């Protein structure tokens, strides 16, 4: 991937600058595809409900972490209905500020708003039942993604789960110069997961998205 990302510092700073100019709205978070939000949330809910609950052997309902949270779209519609407390992490302070009003009454169940890039973020040890990472891994280099996933593993409670939901390329690595990100194919992503010392519990394709966008896959990791 070194030939795709020429200069690591510029790769991150360009992405930060891009998001500073994106409207703090659901449509802004979804790159103009705000209409897919319901389908996205419903697919995520079905996927996550298999693993989360109070029953023995399931991942607990205590605390979740929303990575690349933006204004809190996933926190509001997926995580807060399933967990008692949610933490948000995003690189753009304006989005986190907006989340406090977007989440309305439910904002009182958000304990932490972390404004930091995931390449530098350290999840609190042993805190989270679920760490949800959606549409943000393309903003990390391979090595930083491996390191981030390892830190996430340390942030899980016993029986906890990491979920990646993201665009997947048909083959290889496709750079996006506009938002300074990359899209990896599924095999590359699986190799990164393996390097991080994690196993794939389940993998599933998100159905009913527009044909013109990338395939989106969900991977549950432990």
C-alpha positions as CSV (number, residue, x, y, z in Angstrom):
1,X,0.0,0.0,0.0
2,X,3.1,2.2,0.2
3,X,2.7,3.1,-3.5
4,X,-0.8,4.3,-2.8
5,X,0.0,6.4,0.2
6,X,3.1,8.5,-0.7
7,X,3.3,10.6,2.4
8,X,1.6,9.5,5.6
9,X,1.4,12.9,7.2
10,X,-0.3,14.5,4.2
11,X,-2.6,11.4,3.9
12,X,-4.0,12.2,7.4
13,X,-4.0,16.0,7.2
14,X,-5.8,16.0,3.9
15,X,-8.5,13.8,5.3
16,X,-8.9,16.0,8.4
17,X,-9.2,19.1,6.1
18,X,-11.8,17.3,3.9
19,X,-14.1,16.5,6.8
20,X,-13.8,20.0,8.2
21,X,-15.7,21.2,5.1
22,X,-18.4,18.5,5.2
23,X,-21.9,19.6,6.5
24,X,-22.7,18.1,9.9
25,X,-25.8,16.3,8.7
26,X,-26.8,12.7,8.0
27,X,-26.4,13.4,4.2
28,X,-23.0,14.9,4.8
29,X,-21.9,11.8,6.9
30,X,-23.0,9.5,4.1
31,X,-21.5,11.4,1.2
32,X,-24.8,12.5,-0.3
33,X,-26.4,9.0,0.2
34,X,-28.5,9.9,3.2
35,X,-31.3,7.9,1.8
36,X,-29.5,4.6,2.6
37,X,-29.4,5.3,6.3
38,X,-32.4,3.2,7.2
39,X,-31.3,0.2,5.2
40,X,-27.8,0.5,6.7
41,X,-29.1,0.7,10.3
42,X,-31.5,-2.2,9.8
43,X,-28.7,-4.4,8.3
44,X,-26.4,-3.5,11.2
45,X,-29.1,-4.2,13.8
46,X,-29.8,-7.7,12.4
47,X,-26.1,-8.5,12.3
48,X,-25.4,-7.2,15.9
49,X,-28.5,-8.7,17.5
50,X,-27.1,-12.2,17.0
51,X,-24.3,-11.4,19.5
52,X,-25.6,-8.8,22.0
53,X,-28.0,-9.5,24.8
54,X,-28.3,-10.4,28.5
55,X,-28.4,-14.1,27.9
56,X,-25.4,-16.3,28.8
57,X,-22.8,-16.5,26.1
58,X,-23.8,-13.2,24.5
59,X,-21.8,-9.9,24.5
60,X,-23.1,-7.6,27.2
61,X,-25.3,-4.5,26.7
62,X,-23.2,-2.2,28.9
63,X,-20.9,0.1,26.9
64,X,-20.3,0.6,23.1
65,X,-17.7,2.7,21.3
66,X,-18.6,4.4,18.0
67,X,-15.5,4.9,15.9
68,X,-15.6,7.6,13.2
69,X,-18.8,8.6,14.8
70,X,-19.4,11.9,13.0
71,X,-22.6,13.5,14.3
72,X,-23.7,10.3,16.0
73,X,-26.0,8.7,13.4
74,X,-25.0,5.2,14.3
75,X,-24.9,6.0,18.0
76,X,-28.5,7.4,17.9
77,X,-30.1,4.7,15.8
78,X,-28.1,1.5,16.5
79,X,-26.0,1.7,19.6
80,X,-28.0,3.7,22.1
81,X,-31.1,1.5,21.6
82,X,-29.0,-1.6,22.4
83,X,-26.4,-0.3,25.0
84,X,-26.7,1.6,28.3
85,X,-23.8,3.9,27.5
86,X,-21.9,4.9,24.3
87,X,-18.6,6.7,23.7
88,X,-18.0,8.6,20.5
89,X,-14.6,9.1,18.8
90,X,-14.1,11.3,15.7
91,X,-11.4,13.5,14.3
92,X,-13.7,16.5,13.7
93,X,-14.7,18.5,16.7
94,X,-17.6,20.2,14.9
95,X,-19.3,16.8,14.3
96,X,-19.0,15.9,18.0
97,X,-20.4,19.2,19.0
98,X,-23.3,18.6,16.7
99,X,-23.8,15.1,18.1
100,X,-24.7,16.6,21.5
101,X,-27.8,18.2,20.0
102,X,-28.5,15.6,17.3
103,X,-28.7,12.9,20.0
104,X,-31.2,15.1,21.9
105,X,-32.4,13.5,25.2
106,X,-30.2,10.4,24.6
107,X,-27.0,12.5,24.8
108,X,-27.2,12.1,28.6
109,X,-26.2,8.4,28.0
110,X,-23.0,9.4,26.1
111,X,-20.2,9.4,28.6
112,X,-17.2,10.5,26.4
113,X,-16.7,12.4,23.2
114,X,-13.1,11.8,22.1
115,X,-11.8,14.2,19.3
116,X,-8.8,12.4,17.9
117,X,-7.8,10.4,14.8
118,X,-8.1,6.6,15.1
119,X,-4.3,6.3,14.3
120,X,-3.7,8.0,17.7
121,X,-6.7,6.8,19.7
122,X,-6.3,4.5,22.6
123,X,-9.5,2.8,23.8
124,X,-9.9,2.6,27.6
125,X,-8.7,-0.8,28.6
126,X,-11.5,-3.4,29.3
127,X,-14.3,-0.9,28.9
128,X,-16.3,-1.9,25.8
129,X,-18.8,-4.7,25.1
130,X,-18.8,-3.7,21.4
131,X,-16.5,-1.5,19.4
132,X,-18.2,-0.4,16.1
133,X,-16.0,0.8,13.3
134,X,-17.9,2.0,10.2
135,X,-16.8,3.8,7.1
136,X,-13.6,5.0,8.6
137,X,-10.9,2.3,8.2
138,X,-10.0,3.7,4.8
139,X,-8.5,6.7,6.6
140,X,-5.9,4.5,8.2
141,X,-2.7,3.1,6.7
142,X,-2.4,-0.7,6.9
143,X,0.1,-0.6,9.8
144,X,-2.0,1.9,11.7
145,X,-5.1,-0.1,11.2
146,X,-3.4,-3.2,12.5
147,X,-2.2,-1.3,15.6
148,X,-5.6,0.3,16.1
149,X,-7.3,-3.1,16.0
150,X,-4.8,-4.5,18.6
151,X,-5.6,-1.5,20.9
152,X,-9.4,-2.2,20.3
153,X,-8.9,-5.8,21.4
154,X,-7.4,-4.4,24.7
155,X,-10.4,-2.2,25.0
156,X,-12.9,-5.0,25.1
157,X,-14.6,-6.5,28.1
158,X,-14.5,-10.3,28.4
159,X,-16.7,-11.7,25.5
160,X,-16.6,-8.3,23.8
161,X,-16.8,-7.9,20.0
162,X,-15.3,-5.6,17.4
163,X,-17.3,-4.9,14.2
164,X,-16.0,-3.4,11.1
165,X,-18.5,-2.3,8.5
166,X,-17.0,-0.7,5.4
167,X,-16.7,-0.4,1.7
168,X,-14.8,-3.3,0.0
169,X,-13.0,-3.0,-3.4
170,X,-13.4,-5.7,-6.0
171,X,-9.6,-6.1,-6.2
172,X,-6.6,-4.5,-4.6
173,X,-6.5,-1.0,-3.1
174,X,-8.4,1.9,-4.6
175,X,-7.3,5.4,-3.5
176,X,-9.8,8.3,-3.2
177,X,-8.0,11.6,-3.7
178,X,-11.1,13.6,-2.7
179,X,-11.4,12.5,1.0
180,X,-7.8,11.1,1.2
181,X,-8.8,7.5,1.9
182,X,-8.3,4.0,0.4
183,X,-10.7,1.1,-0.2
184,X,-9.3,-2.4,0.2
185,X,-10.5,-5.6,-1.1
186,X,-11.9,-8.3,1.3
187,X,-8.7,-10.5,1.2
188,X,-6.5,-7.5,2.1
189,X,-8.8,-6.6,5.0
190,X,-8.8,-10.1,6.3
191,X,-5.0,-10.2,6.2
192,X,-5.0,-7.0,8.3
193,X,-7.4,-8.6,10.8
194,X,-5.2,-11.6,11.0
195,X,-2.1,-9.5,11.5
196,X,-3.9,-7.8,14.4
197,X,-4.3,-11.2,16.1
198,X,-8.1,-11.2,15.7
199,X,-10.4,-13.9,14.3
200,X,-13.5,-13.4,12.2
201,X,-16.6,-14.6,14.0
202,X,-18.9,-13.8,11.1
203,X,-18.8,-11.9,7.8
204,X,-21.8,-10.7,5.9
205,X,-22.6,-8.5,2.8
206,X,-24.9,-5.6,3.4
207,X,-27.9,-6.1,1.1
208,X,-30.1,-3.6,-0.7
209,X,-27.6,-0.8,-1.2
210,X,-27.4,1.1,-4.5
211,X,-25.6,-0.8,-7.3
212,X,-23.3,2.1,-8.1
213,X,-21.5,2.1,-4.7
214,X,-18.9,-0.3,-3.4
215,X,-20.0,-3.5,-1.8
216,X,-20.2,-3.0,2.0
217,X,-19.2,-5.9,4.3
218,X,-19.7,-6.4,8.0
219,X,-17.0,-8.4,9.9
220,X,-17.5,-9.4,13.6
221,X,-14.1,-9.9,15.2
222,X,-12.7,-11.3,18.4
